Amino acid sequence: MADQKVEFTDTQGRKCLFKLNTSGALDYYVDGRQKVSQIKDLTPAGNAVAFEGKRLMFTEKDATIKEEDSEEVIDKLMKLSNKAADAAGTLTNSVRCLVQVLKAEGVRAADDCGTSDPYVVVGIPGKPKSNDQTSIVQKTLNPTWNEYVEVHDYCSGDPLEFKVMDFDYLTSDDFLGYATLPSNELAAKQWEGALRLGDDGDHGSISSEISGKLFVKVLITTGEVSKEIEEAMASLQEKKQQQTPEVDAEEGEANSRKDVVVGLCKVLVPEGSKAVDSNAMRQFAQCYGFHGDDAEWGTEWKELCKASGWKETGPDLEQFAGWVDKKVDFWDDIVLGQVLDEFRKRVATPKRVPRFMDNTWEIQDVTAEQMSQKTRDMLITDVFKALGGGSPLSSNQMWSYASFCGFDGVDDEWKIEFEELAKEFGFAVGAGVSAEHFKKVVDNEGEGTWSSQNEFRELLDILAANGEGLPPMSTLRGQVWLLHEKTQAARSHQPRKILIQRIFNALDERSDGFLGPDELRKYAEQCGFEGDDDAWAIEYAEMCNDYNLNARKGADLKQFEKIFDKKAGQASIEAQDLVDLIEDTKIGVANVRTTNSEVPPSRAMVTQQSFKRKMSQHYTSRLSRAISRKKTWVAVSRNFEVLRSFSVFLRARYSDTDAAFEGFSKKPFGRLTKAGFLKSLERLEYDGDSESLFRLLALGSTYIVKRHIKWAWNLLMAEELVRARAQRRATLRQRIDTLRAQEEAESDDDE
């Protein structure tokens, strides 16, 4: 039928066809061959239409229509797209499986108080996306729901499965029972009855404790569902959203501080436990800068429990959550999120080399006194033994120490560096590094080979984990390992792409493969950026737009390469200058880290030694050069200023992009010609550069459509993210300043 398809010739002269298929979606054909199937929506953009679907033999995401035919063809395509949407809705609703979960009786008690917080997950075995679930009923073994859930993607002949679970806010949910309803029971399209709960074969010893029955009604329909049922299901969705916190799994970033704490509890607390024990707390403390041996942690744990009013078995989950939320040590939401991410990575990769995020753990006074008894020489001996078992250190064992100090080279570079190190400190390469020579290396105060006592402690914790790979650079260091001149000369012969990657790695303090806004700012300042937090927020938003960055994650290596050449103005830099830039970047990052470190006022002196060190004349001159490099950073472009001004204008007047487009076009969809767009700007009293705005906003076409407005609206999202982070850090600094003032006042009163 003619109204089921649209044919046209594209700008390449090919015969194109969009056709409505039997599943209610569109298929796309070029010269008689199907290229894309299951297209759900078409978006007009000038003389083209953009789409998403299942790509069979096609890599593009749009079809471009001859200019003279575009208006008529696009109108037909939009009508066909609307018809496809209507058909898809009809077909989707043609077979629906609705389950009314009535109640359960006699379920297992999973909580210490002798009750459970049950909910039911209903789905199709082998189809996890089919699942839907009830709300949570608090503290009962005989819950009543009377709620409707819908099993998605149901096909005739599918069986149903039911899992009853106990919701735990701060730990993994507990299993209460399982039941199935075979497909033959659903042949009559409806079923009502009781299902005996049993084991699903995945929960071991718990199976002997499972009991109870689940009462349900099942309706399979091809007709309309009553308004009462639809309203009941909508009400259930709202209820579930209110009951459970949400974490963005794709981004790995929680939606709120509360969600981060919930996530921490789930990864820190052993399965079946209801408390954060000594071992879990020690791992948490290490991420925040506590680095002590077993005896020292034993003291710290005992004193911490006493000071916080916990049992010796550790805080329960509510106590832990409240403690984390109130302690100034953990007030920075960004760092707290990084700690959660680190623990998740350890779960996924058990042999992962641990990474520590911060240096703000407030050591108990008794522990600090105990730790001060361990001298620097004693710690050097401990590190030497941990690296090599007490024997002279081989080249590879010494490499581990160098990596911890910031050496970032590869095998060939380390071979040269180790030989130069042997010449400098007087040991034979073949004989290895003796305890005496090792002490000379690490005591070379003022150079990047030197380490503080707390840095030694941090390295001992890393080595004790027996992870696979070299240790990451210390989070405490204010100085980094600088390459010998011969090693630098060898490095200068490496491909430019590899050298840029070294700069990227030096900036990537979280080792997650992305440079976030804070890490990019350190590099920008090294290249001449001198603005405040607000100015940086705009700079970052421009980079997100120009280089297609994920605002939360930041730039990956490929995106950083473009930023390096264009935004940072380093496209013509020579190889030797690139090598110098790598070293200067490492120095600059370490200096910023030390300068910006927020150390709580009552931290023991043993933890502050990293920040009180001498620098050699050589190191100081390198630091000075790193800070005063040639200013090459390119300021925000005029084009972005025009677009940003329009984004601010939109957000001040409209609630969302739909309202904004309708405000311009006076209709919810369609397109705006240049004349119509300029006329709307004049009507709305826009005082910016209208001609330039249209040129930039239309993305090369002669029309503006809704997605162009959406794009402009979203320009401020990255800027808002950076501003929010800056505000959180300002709150942190203010809170720490208040705490310092209180302690100073208490100290004056004592005197």
N, C-alpha and C positions, 0 to 999 in steps of 0.2 A: 504494500500500500504506500502511496506517495507520502502520507503524513507520518510514516514510520522511518523515513530516512532523509538525508540531505546529501546531495552530490555537488561537487564543485571542482575547479581546477586550481591547484596551488601555484605559488610564484615560481616553482620549478617546472611547471607544465605537466604535473602528474595528476591523474584522475583520482580524486579522494572521495571517500564515502563514510559518513557516520550513519549507523544503522541500529535501531532499537532491537535488542535480542529478547529471547523468551524469559530471561531472568530479571527483566526490568532495568537493564543497564545498556550502555552504548558500546558498540564495537567500532573500531576504526580500520578502514581498508585503504590501501594505496595501490593503484594499478591492479586491482582485483585480488590482492594478497592481504590477508588480515595481519595487522601490525600490533594493535593493542586491543585488549578485551576488558570488559567489566569497568568501563569508565562511569564514574558516579556523578561527575559534575564537570561543566565546562565554564571557563572564565574568559571573557573577551578582553583583548588587549590590543587596541588599535585595529589593524587588519588581520589579527591572529586570534586563535583561541588556545588557551592553555588547559591541560587536563592531566589527571592521574589515573592509572589503571594497571592491569597486568600486561607487561610488555612482552610481546612474543618475538618480534623481529625488528624492533624499533627502539632507538635510544633517545630520540628527541621527546620533548614534553609539550609541544604545541604544533599547530598546523597554521601555515600562513597562506592567506587567501589573496588572490589578485585584488589590487586596490579598487578597481572599478566595480568589482562584484562584492566587495567585503560587506557593505552595509546590509544588502539584501540577504546574503548568505548567513551572516552572523545573527540576524533577526530570526531566520529559520532554525538555526542551530540552538538558539536560546529557547525557542518554543519546544524543540525536540528534547532538550535537556530537562526542561520542566516536566515534559511528559514522561521521561525516563524516571525522574524522581518520584512522580506519582505512581508509576507502574511498580517501581522498586518497593515503595511503601505498601502497595496492595499485595505484592508477592511475599514480602517479608511477613506480613500479617496473615497470609493465607493458611499457614500451619503454625500454630503456637502451642507450646506445652506449658501449662500453668499448674503450679503445685501450691495447694493451700496447706501450709504446715500448721497443724492444729496445736499439738502439745507433745510432751514427752513425760514419761513416768519412770521414777526409780533410776535415774542416771548416776554414774559414778561420781563420788566426791573427790575432786582434784585439788581443792584448796585446803590449807591448814585449818581453816575454820570449820571444816566438815561440810562445805557446800561447793557449788560450782557456779560459773557464770556462762551458761550454755548458749550456743547459737548453732544453726544448722546450715551446712553447705549442700546444695542440691545441684547435680550436674549429670553429664553423660560420661561414662568411663572412656578414657582416652581422648576426651575433648575438653581440656582445661578452660578454654574460652567460653564454654557453655555454662559455667558455674554462676550461680546466684546464691545469695544467702539471706538468712533472716537477721533480725536485730538481736541484740544481746539481752538476755534476761538475768538480772543480778541475783546472786546468792540464793540458789534454789536447786533442788534435785528433781523438782516436778514442774518444769517451766511450761507456760502457756503462751503461744504466739498468736494464733489465728491470723497469720500473715500470708499474702500471696507472693510467690517468687516466680520468675519466668526462666525456664531452661532455654538458653539460646541455641541456635543452629540445630534444632531438633529435626530429625528425619524419621519417617515411619520405620519401625523395626529397632529403634534405639532403646536400650535399657536405661534405667535411671539408677543413680547411686546417691546415698545420703550419708554425710559425715556429721556427727555431732561433736562439737569442740567446746572447750572451756577457754574463754577469753582471759588472757593475762596481760595487763596493761604494760608491764615492764619486762616480761620475758616471753619466750615462745609459747604459743597457745598449746594447751594439753588436749590429748585425744580422749574422747568419751565413748565413742562407739560408731559402728558402721553398719549399713544395711543396703541391700540392692532390691530393685523391683524389675524382674525380667520383662523383656519386650512382649512376651505372649500375654502377660497380665494387662497390657495396655491395648490389646487388639480391639476392645470395645470402646476405646477413646476416653474412658473414664475409669477411675479406680478409687476406692476408699477403704481404709483399713489400718491395722496396726502392724508395724515392722519391728521384729525383735533385733535389738542392737547386739552386734558381735565384733570380732576383731577383723582388721583389714590385712593382717599378716605383716605389718610394718612396725609394730610397737612392742615387741618382745614380751617382757614379764607383765606388762600392764594388761595383757589379754585376759588374765585370770580374774581381774577386778571389774571387767566390763559387765554392765547389767542394764536393764531397762527396755522400754518400748517407745517407738516414735509413731505418732498418729498423723496421717496425711490424707489429702484428697488430691487426685490428679485429673486434670481436664485437658484433653487434646482437641483443639477446635480449628475449623477452617472458616469460621464466621466471625461476626463482630463480638467483641468482649464487652460486657456491661460496663457502664460508666462507673459503677461502684467499685468494680475490680480494678479498673485503670487508676482511679483515685487512690485506692488502697495501696497499689504498688508504688505510685508516686510518693505517697506519704512515707512508705517504708524506706525509700531511697534517701529522703531527707533525714529520717531518724538515724540511719546507719552513718551518714556523714557526720552527724553530731556526736556519735558515740566513739568513733575511731579517728586517731590522728593520721595524717597523710604524709608520706615521704616520697619525693620524686625519685623513683628508682632509676630512671634513665639518666638524670643529671647527677645522681649520687648526692644530692643536697637536700636536706630536710627543709620543710616549709616553715618551721619555727624552731626556736630554741627548745621548746618542750619536746618536739619530735626528735631532736638530736639526743636529748637525755634518754628518751624512750629507746632509741636505737642503741645507745651505749649500754643500757641495762640488758638488752637482748643479746649483745655479743660478749659482755663481760661475765654474766651470770651463768654458771654451769647448768646444763639441763637438769631439771628436777629440783634445783636449789631456789631459795627465796631470798638469798643474801649475797652481797658482794664480799667474797672472802679475801683473805690476805694476799693470795697470789694474783687475783684479778685486780685488786687495788694497786699492787706493786707495778703491774704493767701500765695501769693508768697513770700512776705517779711518775714513771719513767718518761712517758710522753710529755710531761710537764716539767721535767728537769731534775727529778730525784734520782740520783745514781749512787747507790751504796751497796755494800756486800750483804750477805744474809743476816749477819748479826745486827748490822746497822738498820736494815729494814725491819727486823724484829722489834727493835726499840721504837722505831718510827711508827710502826703499826700499833704497838701497845699504847704509846702516847697519843696517837691520833684517835684511837677508840675512846680513851679516857677523856680527852679534850672535847670530843664531839658527842659524848654520851651514848656510845654504841656498845653493844655486847662484844666480847672478844671474838665471836664468830663473824663479826662484821655488821655493817648497817643493812637493814632490810631495804627493799627497793625504794620505798617512799622516803626513807631517811637519806639514802644516797642521792636521789633526785633532788631533794630539798637542799642538801649540802652543796651539790654541784651548782645549783641555781643561785646560791647566796654567796659562795666564796669568790673573792675578788680574783683569785688565781685563775679562775676558769670563766671570767666574765666575757671574754671575747668570743662571740658566737662563731666567727670564721674559723678560729683555731680549734674550737670545740668540734666543729664539723669536720675539720681535717683529722682530728683524733679518731672520730667515728669511722671515717673513711680508711684510716690506717688499720684499725682493728678488723674491718670487713676484708681488707686485702690479706691480712694475716690468716683469716679463716679460709679464704679462697686459695692461698698459697702458703702452706704450713712451713716451708723452708725459706720463707721470705726474710731478707735481712731487715731488721726493724729500723724504723725511722722515727725520730723524736721531734716533736713540733715546737716546743716552747721551753722557757726557762723561768717559770714563775711559781714553781712549787714552794710553798712556805714550810721549810723544815722545822720540826719541833725543836725547842731549845736543848732538851736532853740529848736528842739525836745529834744535833750540831756539835755539842761538846764531845760526844763519842767519836764523830767523824774527824774532828780536829786532831785526835790522837794519832791518826794515820798520816805519817809524814809524806812529803813529796817523794823522797827516795823509796819509801815502801811502795807507793803507788807505781813508780817507774818499774820496780822489780816485778810487781804483779802484772803490769802490761807486757813486759818482756816475756814472762812465763806464758801468759795467755796467747801471745803471738807465736811463740816457738817452742813452748814446753821447757824452757830453761836452756836450750842449746843456742848457739849463734844463729841469728836470723838469716834465712835465705833471702834471695832477691824477692821472691813472691811474698814472703812473710813481711818483709819491709814495705812492700807495695801496699799491703793492707793499711799500715800506719800512714803512709803517704796519702792514700786515698781519703782517709779520715781527716787529714789536714788540708785537703783540697786539691791534691794532684789529680788531674783529669786526663792523663795521657793514655795511649795504647801501648801494646807490648814493646814495639821498637823504641818508642820514646822513653818508656821506663828503663829499658836496658841502658840507654845513654845516661839517663838521669841517675841511675844507680851507680854507674861508673864515675860520674862527676861527684856524687856524694862520697864515694870511697876516697877520691883524691882530696876532697875538702876535709874529711874527718879522719883520714889516715888508716883506713882498714883495707884489707885485700878483698877484691871482689869474690874470688873463689872461696875464701875462708868464711865469708859471711860477716854479719854485724854482731860483735860480742856485746855482753852486757855493758862493759865500759864504754864502748863506742856508741852504743844506743843511748846511753845517758848523755854523751856529748851532743848527739843530734837533738834530743828532745829538750836539752837545757840551753840550747843556742838562743837565748832570750833576745827578742827583737826581730827574729826572722820567722818565716812561716813554718819551720820545722818544730818550733817550740809549742808546748801544750801546757795548759793550766792543770791544776789538780782535779778540778771538776771535769775537765775534758778527758783526762785519763779515766775517771770514773765512768763517763759516758761510753768511752771505747770499750771498757771492760764489760758493760752491759750488752753492747752490740756483739762482742765476740762470744759471750756466754750463750747467745741465742743459736749459735751454730748455723746461721743462715748461709745460703748458697750465693756467693758473689762477694765483691769488695764492699767494705763499709762505706756508707754515704758520708759526705763531709759533715763534721760536727755542727749542730745547731747553735753551739755556744761560741764558735770561733769569731774573733775580731780580726785575725790575721790568717792568711792562707798560704799554702805552699806555692812558692814562685819557682818557675822553671829556671834551670841553669842556662847560660847563654848558648851552649852547644845544643841543648835540647830544643831551645827556641828556634835555632837555625834549622834544625832538622824538621821541625813542625812547619816552617814557612814553605816547604816544598809540597805540602799536602794540598789537595784540591780545595778551592775556595768554598765549595759546598760543605766540606767536612769542617773547615774552620768556623763557618757560621754556626754549624751545629754545636761546636764547642761553646760558643757564646750562649746559645740557647740553653745548653745543659748547665752552664754556670748560673744562669738566671732562674732555672727551674728548681727552686729550693724544695718544692713538694715532690719532685721526681714523678710527676703524673703525666708528663708529656704535653703539658699546656702551660703557657705563661698567662696568668690571670692579670687583672688590672693592677694589682700591687707590684707584681714582678715586672710587668712592662713599664711601670712608672720609674723603677730604678734604672732601667736601661734608657728611658727617655731623658731622665735627668743627667745621665752620663753624656748624652748627646746634645744637651743644651736646653732642655725644657726646664723652665723656672717658675711655672705657675703654681697656684694654690690648689686646694682640693676641688673647688668648683671648676677651675680651668682644666684640671686633669679629667674630670668627669666628661667634659665636652670633647676633649682630645680622644678619650677612650671610645666614646660613642661614635666619633667619626671613623676610627679604625674598625669598629664593629661593622659599620656600614660599608666602608670602602673595601675591606678585606674579608667580609662575610664571616666574622668571628662569632662564636657562641658567646654571648655576653657573660654567662656564668663561668664557663671554662676558660675562655681567653683564646690565645693564638696557638695553633699547633706549629710544628716546625716549618711546613710549607708556607703557612701564612706569615710566620715570622720572617722568612726569607724575603718576602715582598715588602714587609714593613722595614726591614733592614736596608733594602736598596732604595725605597722611595720615601717613606715617612721619616726614617732616620738619616737619610741623605748619605748613605755609605756605599753607593753603587760603584764608585770609582776607587775605593780604598785598596791599597797594595797589600800583597801577601804578608810582608813583614809587619806592616801596620796592623793587619788583622790579628797576627799573633800577639802583638802588644795589646790590642784591644781585648783579647781574651783574658790576658793577665789583669788588665785594668778593670775589666768587668768583675772578675772574682774578688779583687781588692775592694772595689766600690760596693759590691753586694755585702761583703763581710763588714765593711765600715758602717753601712746603713743599718745592718742588723744590730751591731753593737750600740750605735747611737740611739736607735729607737727602742731598745730593750726596756721593758717596763718591769722593774724588779721591786716586788713588794717591800715595804719599809722594814719589816721584821725578819727578812731573809738572813740566815746566818752568814757570817763573813766567808765561810768555806765555799759558798755558792756564788760569791761575787768576785772571786779571784780572776775569772775570765775577763772581766771588764776593767781590770787594773793591771796594765802591762806596759812595758817599755817597747818602743819601736826603734829598730836600727835606722841609721841615716839612709841606708839603701831602701829600706821598706817605706820610710816616711816620704822619700822623694817619689817612689812609685805611687803612693797614695795621693800625693799632691797632683801628680800628672793625671791620675784617674779622675780626680775631681774637676780638673781644669782643662779637659780635652776640648778640642775645637767644637764650637757649637754648630751642629748640622741639622738639628731637629726642625722639621718643616711645620710651620704653624697651621692651624685649622684653615681649610680652604674657604674661599668666598662662596663656592657652590654649596658646601655643607652648611655654612651660616644661613644661606637663603632657605634651605630645606628645614633646618632646625627651627628657624623663626616661624615657618608655617606649621610645624608640628606643635610648637608652643601655642600658636593661634588656635589650632584645632582643639587641643585639649582644654583650653580655657572656655570654649563655647559648647562643646558636645560631650556626651557621656561615653560614646564609643564610636567605632568606625562606621557602623551602619547609620547611626544618627548623623554623623558628619557628612557622609555621601548624600544622604537624603536632603540634608540642609543645603547642599550645593545644587543638586539635580532636581529636587522636588519630587523624586520618585526613588523607590528602594533599589532599583537596578537599572542598568543601561549604561550610557556613556556620555561624556561631556566633550563637546567640541572646544577648540581654543576660545572662540568668541563667547560661548556659553560659560566657560570657566572664568574668564576674565570679568565677564559681567557679574557673575556670582561673587567674585572677590570684591568688586566695587560695591555691590549691594551690602556685603557684610563688613564694609569699611576696613578692609585689609590694607595696611599701609606699607607692606613690603614690596620687593621687586617682583611684580606680577609676571612680566614677560619672562624673566629668567626662571621663575618658579615653574611656569608651565613647561618650559623646555626641559627642565630637570625632572619634573614629576611625570611627564608623559612617557619617559623611558624610550624615546626615539619614535613614538607613534604620533598620530595626529589627533588622538583622543585620550581622555582620562577616564578610567574605570575605577570600580570600587577598590580593587587590589592596590592601585596606586595610592589611594587615600590611606589604606591600611598600612602600606609601607611607610608613608610619611608619619603616621601616628606612632608606629613602633620605633622610630628613630630615637625617641627619648628613653626607651626602656633600659639601655645600657647605662645611660647617664644617671638614671634614677637608682640603678643598682650600685654604682660607685658612690653616689652621695649617701645612700643608706649605710654602706659599709663605713664610710668616713664618719658618719654620725654615731654609729655603734662604737667606733674607736674613741671618739671624743667623749662618749659616755664612760667608757672604760677609764680613760685618763682622769676624768673628773672624779670618778669613784676612788681611784687610787690616791689622788691628791687629798681627798677628804680623809681617807684612812691614814695617810701619812700625818696629816695635821692633827688627827685625834691621838695618834701614838706620841707625837711630839708634845702635845698638851699633857698627856698622862705622864710622860717622862719628866716634864717640868714640875708637875705636882709631886712626884716622888722625891725630887730633889729638895 
